[in-house]
């Protein structure tokens, strides 16, 4: 507190926009595989987090991570994701 940086639990992630990977079919499941995903926070900090893949294309993966009430859904490049 008092550092000028937002509390870590209140930050938001940067997400890739669907148009960035073209018109590719999106596949998904309500409960996809567990993965490790590299995410970028709004303040530019990069972090690898345990997540669940919930949708994907050839180029990007939508991952969900966190715990209620701070669940995050974010699209990341496919190369930033590994199966856990």
C-alpha positions in Angstrom: 0.0 0.0 0.0 1.2 3.4 -0.8 3.5 2.1 -3.6 1.4 3.7 -6.4 0.7 0.2 -7.9 -2.8 -1.2 -7.8 -3.5 -4.1 -5.4 -2.6 -7.3 -7.3 -6.0 -8.9 -6.8 -7.8 -5.9 -8.4 -5.7 -5.7 -11.6 -7.2 -6.8 -14.9 -5.5 -8.8 -17.7 -4.9 -7.7 -21.3 -6.7 -9.9 -23.7 -6.1 -10.6 -27.4 -9.0 -9.4 -29.6 -10.7 -12.0 -31.8 -9.8 -10.1 -35.0 -6.1 -10.5 -34.3 -6.2 -14.2 -35.3 -8.4 -14.0 -38.3 -11.6 -15.9 -39.1 -10.7 -19.2 -37.5 -13.2 -21.6 -36.0 -13.4 -21.4 -32.2 -13.6 -24.7 -30.4 -14.2 -25.1 -26.7 -15.7 -26.9 -23.7 -17.2 -25.8 -20.4 -14.4 -27.6 -18.6 -11.3 -27.8 -20.8 -7.9 -29.1 -20.0 -5.7 -27.6 -17.2 -2.9 -25.5 -18.5 -0.2 -23.0 -17.6 -0.7 -19.8 -19.4 1.4 -16.7 -19.8 -0.8 -13.6 -19.2 0.0 -9.9 -19.3 -1.6 -7.6 -16.7 -2.8 -4.1 -17.5 0.3 -2.7 -15.8 2.5 -4.7 -18.2 3.6 -7.3 -15.7 3.9 -10.8 -17.3 3.1 -13.9 -15.3 2.6 -17.6 -15.8 -0.6 -18.8 -14.1 -2.4 -22.1 -13.6 -5.6 -21.9 -15.7 -8.2 -23.9 -17.6 -8.4 -23.7 -21.4 -12.1 -23.0 -22.3 -11.8 -22.1 -26.0 -9.2 -22.2 -28.6 -8.2 -21.6 -32.3 -5.0 -22.5 -34.1 -3.5 -19.2 -32.9 -5.1 -18.3 -29.6 -6.5 -19.9 -26.4 -9.1 -18.5 -24.1 -8.1 -19.3 -20.5 -9.9 -18.9 -17.2 -8.0 -18.5 -13.9 -8.3 -17.1 -10.4 -10.9 -17.7 -7.7 -14.4 -16.2 -7.2 -15.1 -13.3 -7.0 -12.0 -12.5 -9.1 -12.2 -15.0 -12.1 -10.4 -13.9 -15.2 -11.2 -15.0 -18.8 -8.6 -13.9 -21.3 -7.4 -14.8 -24.8 -3.7 -15.4 -25.1 -1.5 -16.5 -28.0 -1.4 -20.3 -28.3 2.4 -20.3 -27.8 1.9 -18.9 -24.3 -0.1 -22.0 -23.2 1.2 -25.4 -22.1 -0.8 -28.4 -20.8 -0.4 -28.9 -17.1 
